[in-house]
């Protein structure tokens, strides 16, 4: 008796599925109407005709899977799902919109089954709901997997193209307007924008590359980061927001080193690297890269973040003088050689503090000395070295020597 009842159920199920097969147009129309309510589909380049034809193909294969109780490749359902996922990725449909669309398959199929079924089919439908869900779910899973695979491939392809254009830009000492326009188009940015750029090698360079991957590679990121690698160095640049009006209400904006640090993206702010905080236009990036590379060469173990020319001008000057055979620090040490006892240390402490404050009274307060003592030490330092700290040009020699 049980076998007869099972056989009857199978026959009735086949009849219901056959009726579904005869209602493909209704299923496709219902799907099209529902899917066009999803905003991203309504605004996409996927036409109504394509959506309807795809829906017919989908339901025809889903119904075949319901008949056979399988979604193997002989039904063509999973291959169709793979192709659909790739197409929707190339059409720019967001993943959540694709998921919403694919989920409609089950609800539309089930609603149609309920419409054509009779009251006495209730037990049969209850026993088959898992089968319907399994077939649709396998289709949806394959579609989603194919979609993600295609998105990854597209991202890799786009990244490769972008790297090619960025390399073309950096390989020219003075890029042409045409090159600048082409690179801007490939990156989706304005060639006349303001940019910032950092450079590093070794472990800091690896940290910059990680920052690009983690924080700024997506086109939807708040601050996109673009990377270029050459000669063992990693260069990263990004666009800066337009300059705001210097109206009175904006006078509280950050300036100097604080402003430079404030505009650094996440993942870059704590990386020791050479830093050019403002570059005017894409064509100026290669020259900025050379500057950032020079600044990176001046980094010292105590540096815990980007080093800009404003904060490292003295180091740059010192390096250039040393390259020319002039060592101000060595000259200073020689001039102070005749100091006895702790005189050298006292003089250096006083002079360094005065260079920071520029004020004798403040220096005396900070060193807990009488004002006349500070003046005597500054005079003694001038006597030994010939450097008058009251003269800016003369004092600059010390700033550079001690950079």
N, C-alpha and C positions, 0 to 999 in steps of 0.2 A: 504494500500500500504506500509506504514511504517513497519507494522508487517511482511509482506512478505519479505521485504528487510532485516530486522533484522534476520529473520529466515534463509535467504540465507547466510547472513554473518556468523551466528553461524555454519551452515553446512560447509561452506568453511573453517572456522577456524579449525573445527574438522578434515577436510581433511589435512590441512597443518600440524597439530600436529601429525596426524597419520603418515605422511611422515617422520616427525622428529623421531618418534619412530622406524621407519625402518632404520634409519641412525645412530644408537647408536655407531657402530664401528667407523664411520667417526668422530663423535663428540668426542669420547674417544681418538682417535689418535691425533686429533687437539689439544685437551687439554693437552695430555701428551707432545707433542712437545713444546707447549708454556710454560708449567710449568717447564720443564727441563732447560729452559733458565734462570730461577730464580736461582742464585748461590747457595743459601742455600739448595734448593731442589736437585740440581745437586751433592752437596757434602754430602747430608744426607744419612741415612741408609734406607730411603724409596725407595724401588726398582721400576724400571720402570713398572714391572708387577703389583705391588700393586697400583701405580698411575693410570694405565690404568683401572684396575678392579674397583677402587674407582670411577673413572670418569664415567664408564658405569653405576654403581649404582646410582650415583648422577643425571646424565642426565635422566635415566629412571624414577626416582622419580620426577624430575623437570617437565618432559613432562606430567606425570600423573597429577601433580598439575596444569599444563596449561589446561589440558582437563577438570578437575573438577572445576578450578577457585579457588582452596583452597589449603592450606598447612597443613590441620589438620592431626592429628595423624593417621587417617584411611589410608592416603597415605604412611605413614611410612617415609615421607621426613624429618620431624623435628627430629624424633628419629635417623635417619641416620646421620643427621647433628650433633647431640649431640655426637654420637659415633666417627664421623670423627674428631671433635674438640679435643676430649680426646686423640685420637690416635696421632694426629699431635703434641700435647703438649708433649706426652711421647717420641716422636721421636726427640724432641729438635728443631723443626722448629720454627724460630723466629716469633713473632706475625705479623710483617710487611710483611714477606714472605707469611704467611698463607693468609693474607688479599689480597695480590696481586694474589695469586692462585685462591681464591674464586671469585674474581672479573672477572676472565676469563670466568666463566660460562655464564654470560649474553652476553658478546661480541661474544662468540662462538655460543651460541644458536641463537642470533639475526642474525649473519652472515649466518648461515645455513638457517634460515627462508627466508632471502633475496634471497638466491640462489635458493630455491625451489619455491618461490612465482612468480607470473606473474605480469606484469605491472598493470593490473586492480585490483590487490590486495593491491595497495598502501594505499587506504583509510582504508581498513580493518586492515592492519598492524599498521597504525598510531593510530587506535582506540584501539589496543591491546597492545601497547608498555608498558603502565602502568601496565597491568596485568602481562606481562612477568617480568618486573622489580620488581614488588611486590613479586612474587613467589621466584625469585632468592634472593631478599634482605632479605626475612624472613629466607630463608635457610642460607644465609651468617651470619645473626645476631645470629641465634641459634648456628652455628658452632663457631663463635667468643666467644660467652658467655660460651659455653662448654669448649672451649680452655682455657679461663681465669680461670674458675673454677678448671680445672684440674691442671693448673700451680700453683694455690694457694695451692691446696692439696699436690702437689709434694713438694713445698717449705716448707710446714709445716712438711711433712714427713721427708724431708732432714734435717730440723732444729732439729727435734726431735732426729734423729739419731746422728747428730753432738753433741747435748747436752749430749746424753748418753756417747759418747766417751770422751768428754771433762771432764765430771764428773769422768769417770774411771781414767783419767790422774791425776786430782787434788786430788782424794781420796787416792793416793799412795804417801807416803813421798818421795820415790825414785822410780819412774816408771821404769819398765824394758824396755829393748830395743824393745821387742815385742810389749808392750803397746804403746810405742812411735811411732813405725812404723804403728800400726793400727790406731792410732789417726791421724797421718799425712795423711794416705790414705783417711780417712773419711773426713778430712778437705781440702784435695787437696793442701797440703803444704809440704815443705821439713822439716823433723824432725830435721835436723842439722842447720836450719836457725837461725838467730839472731832475738830475739823478744823483745818487750817492754810490760810492764804490769802495770796496775793501779788497785787500790782497794778503795772502799768507802762503806759506809753504809748510811741508812736514805735517806734524800733528795738528797745528792750528788750521792748516789748509783742509785737513780731513774733517775738522769740526765745522768749517764753513760749508763743505759739501753736504754734511749731515743736516745742517740748518736749511739748505735749499730743499733737500728731500723731505724734511719733516715739517717745515713751516711755510715755505713759499713757492712750491712748484705748481700748485693748482691755480688754474685761471680764476677760480672763485675765491682764492685767498685774499685777505684784506690787503696784504702787501706782497706782491709776487717778487720772487728773487730769481735772477738769471745768473748762470754760472758760465765761466770760461776757464779752461786749463791750458797752460802753455809753459814750457820750460821748467816744470816742477812747481810752478805757482798756481794757486787757485784764485781767480778773481770773481767776485760776486757783486752785482749791481742791482739797483732797484729804483723805481721812480719816486720822486718826492711830491708832496701835495703842492698846489700852486701857492705862491706867496700871498699872504693876506695883507690887506691894507694896514698901513701904520697909523691908523686912526687912534685917537686918545684911548678908546676902550680896549685897544689891543696892545697897549704899552706894557701890560703885565706878562707878555709872552716871554718864554725862555730865550736867552741869548748865549753866545759863546759856547764853552765846553758842555754846559748843561743842556743847551739846545741840541748840540751834536749828539749827545748820548741819548736824548729823548727820542730822536728820530730813528734810532737803530732798531732793526727788526729783532724779534725773539730768536735766540740761537746765535746771534752775532754779537750782542752787547757785551758778552764776557769772553770773547775770543781775542787773544793778542794778534793784531794784524795792522797793516798799514791802512789808513782811512782818509778818503777824500770826501768830505761831507757835502759838497755841492759841485755838480758838474753840469754845465749849461749845454744841453743837447747831446744826442747820440754821437755826433762827430767828435766831441771832446773826450769821449771815454778812453780811447787808446792812450792819449797823453796822461789822463788821470790814472790809468793803470800803471804807467811808468812811475808816476809820483808815489802811488800807494806801495809799489814794490820797493822803492827807495826807503820809504818810511818803515816798511816791514823789516828791512835790513838793520834798522836802528833799535829794534825791540830788545828789551833787557829782561832778565828773569823776573824782576819785580813787576813788570807790566802785566796787568790783569784784564786788559780790554783793548779796543781799537786805539791806535795812535795817529792823531792828525797833525798836520803841519803847524797849526796854532799851538799845540801843546809840545811839539818836538822841534820847533824852529832852531832852538839852541843846539840840539843834537845834530841837526842837519848842517848848521854852520861849523860846528866842531869837526864833523866828518870831512867836510869840504876843505877846511884848513889843514887837517892832518894829511889829506890826500895831496895837498900842495906843499907838504913838508913843514908846516907850522904847528907846533904843539904848545898851545897856550898853558895847559895844565903843567907841563914840564917846566916852562919858563917861570911859572908862579912858584912851584916847589923850590926851584933854584933861588929865587929871590927871598924866600922865607927860611932858607937854610941856616942863616946866622941867628935865628931865634934861639933863646936859651930856656931850659926848663919847660914850663907849660905855656910859655908865651905864644907859641904857634897855635896851639889848640884854642886859647882864649881869643886870639885875633880872628881865627877862622870862624868860631862860633858867633862872634859879634858881627862880622862882615856878612855872614850868611843870613843872620836874622835881620840886619839892616836892609839887605837886598830884598827881603820878603816884605818888610813893613814900609821902607822908605822914610822912616820917621825915627829920629834919635830918642825922643821921649818914649815912644812905644817900645823901642828896643831896650831901653834902660829898665822899663817896667817888667818886660818879659824875662830879662836876664837878672833882675833884682840887683841892678848896679846903679850907682849915681850917674846922672846925665854926663857929668864931666869925665867920668871914667870911660864912657862910651866914646865920647869925642876924642879922648886921648888915644884910645885903641885905634880908631879910624885914622887919626893922624899918623900913628906909628905904622899902620898898614900901608898908608900912602908913601911914607918915608922909605919903606923897604921895597915896595913893588912899583912905585911910580903911578899907581892907579888911584885917581881921585873919584871917590864914589858919588860925589855931588855932581859929577859930569856924566850924563847918560851914556855918551859914546864910550867913555872910559869904563863905566860900570858894566856895559854890555860885554866887555872882554871877559869879565869874571863869570857872567851868566853862561857864556859859551864855554869857557874853560871847565866849569863845574857841571855842565849838562849831563 
